[in-house]
């Protein structure tokens, strides 16, 4: 795990304050996660432009497999189950593909392959 959680205070008020602090930190992390996903989607859109210019398919199963393996391998190092890496890869790849397809339709006005 990347960070140990401090032991909760013993008094009810202190525990309530501690819980509120944890929730505030989670909210900050949620925002950072969304920012990172947005950055990744923007990079995927940039890649889509390059792929379109090269006449390449939007989907690249080999690259998708590399992404999946990379995320599966990272999870155990951080105390998470590898299956979460697969799920995360599916989600991130799906976000990228949706964005790339949308961008390709806008720029070339055509349907994009899967």
C-alpha positions as CSV (number, residue, x, y, z in Angstrom):
1,X,0.0,0.0,0.0
2,X,1.2,3.5,-0.7
3,X,0.2,5.1,2.5
4,X,-0.8,3.9,5.9
5,X,-3.9,5.3,7.4
6,X,-3.5,6.8,10.8
7,X,-5.2,5.1,13.7
8,X,-8.6,6.7,14.3
9,X,-9.0,8.8,17.4
10,X,-10.9,7.3,20.4
11,X,-13.5,9.9,21.2
12,X,-16.7,10.0,19.1
13,X,-16.2,13.6,18.0
14,X,-12.6,13.0,17.1
15,X,-13.6,9.9,15.1
16,X,-16.2,12.0,13.3
17,X,-13.6,14.7,12.5
18,X,-11.2,12.0,11.4
19,X,-13.8,10.5,9.1
20,X,-14.5,14.0,7.7
21,X,-10.8,14.5,7.0
22,X,-10.6,11.1,5.3
23,X,-13.6,12.0,3.1
24,X,-12.0,15.3,2.2
25,X,-8.8,13.6,1.2
26,X,-10.8,11.1,-0.9
27,X,-12.6,14.0,-2.6
28,X,-9.3,15.6,-3.5
29,X,-8.0,12.3,-4.9
30,X,-11.2,11.8,-6.9
31,X,-10.6,15.2,-8.5
32,X,-6.9,14.3,-9.3
33,X,-8.1,10.9,-10.8
34,X,-10.5,12.7,-13.1
35,X,-7.8,15.2,-14.1
36,X,-5.5,12.3,-15.0
37,X,-8.2,10.5,-17.0
38,X,-8.9,13.8,-18.9
39,X,-5.1,14.1,-19.6
40,X,-5.1,10.5,-20.8
41,X,-8.1,11.0,-23.0
42,X,-6.6,14.1,-24.6
43,X,-3.4,12.1,-25.4
44,X,-5.6,9.4,-26.9
45,X,-7.2,12.0,-29.1
46,X,-3.8,13.2,-30.2
47,X,-2.8,9.6,-31.0
48,X,-6.1,9.2,-33.0
49,X,-5.1,12.2,-35.2
50,X,-1.7,10.6,-35.8
51,X,-3.3,7.2,-36.5
52,X,-5.8,8.7,-38.9
53,X,-3.0,10.5,-40.7
54,X,-1.1,7.2,-41.1
55,X,-4.2,5.4,-42.2
56,X,-4.1,3.1,-39.1
57,X,-7.1,1.6,-37.3
58,X,-8.2,3.2,-34.1
59,X,-8.1,-0.2,-32.3
60,X,-4.7,-1.8,-31.7
61,X,-5.2,-5.1,-29.8
62,X,-1.4,-5.3,-29.2
63,X,-1.2,-1.9,-27.6
64,X,-4.4,-2.7,-25.6
65,X,-2.8,-5.9,-24.3
66,X,0.3,-4.0,-23.2
67,X,-1.8,-1.5,-21.3
68,X,-3.7,-4.3,-19.6
69,X,-0.5,-6.1,-18.6
70,X,1.0,-2.9,-17.4
71,X,-1.9,-2.1,-15.1
72,X,-2.3,-5.7,-13.9
73,X,1.4,-5.7,-12.9
74,X,1.2,-2.3,-11.1
75,X,-1.7,-3.3,-8.9
76,X,0.0,-6.0,-6.7
77,X,2.9,-3.6,-6.1
78,X,0.4,-1.2,-4.6
79,X,-1.5,-3.8,-2.6
80,X,-4.4,-4.1,-5.0
81,X,-5.7,-7.2,-6.8
82,X,-4.5,-7.7,-10.4
83,X,-8.2,-8.0,-11.5
84,X,-8.6,-4.3,-10.7
85,X,-5.8,-3.6,-13.2
86,X,-7.8,-5.5,-15.9
87,X,-11.0,-3.6,-15.0
88,X,-9.1,-0.3,-15.0
89,X,-7.5,-1.1,-18.4
90,X,-11.0,-1.9,-19.9
91,X,-12.4,1.4,-18.6
92,X,-9.4,3.5,-19.7
93,X,-9.2,1.9,-23.1
94,X,-12.9,2.3,-23.5
95,X,-12.7,6.0,-22.6
96,X,-9.9,6.5,-25.1
97,X,-11.7,4.6,-27.9
98,X,-14.9,6.5,-27.4
99,X,-13.1,9.8,-27.6
100,X,-10.9,8.7,-30.5
101,X,-14.0,7.6,-32.5
102,X,-15.8,10.8,-31.7
103,X,-12.8,12.9,-32.8
104,X,-12.4,10.8,-36.0
105,X,-16.0,11.3,-36.9
106,X,-15.7,15.1,-36.4
107,X,-12.5,15.5,-38.4
108,X,-13.1,13.1,-41.2
109,X,-16.8,12.8,-41.2
110,X,-16.8,9.0,-41.4
111,X,-17.6,6.0,-39.3
112,X,-14.5,4.6,-37.5
113,X,-13.7,0.9,-37.2
114,X,-13.6,-1.0,-34.0
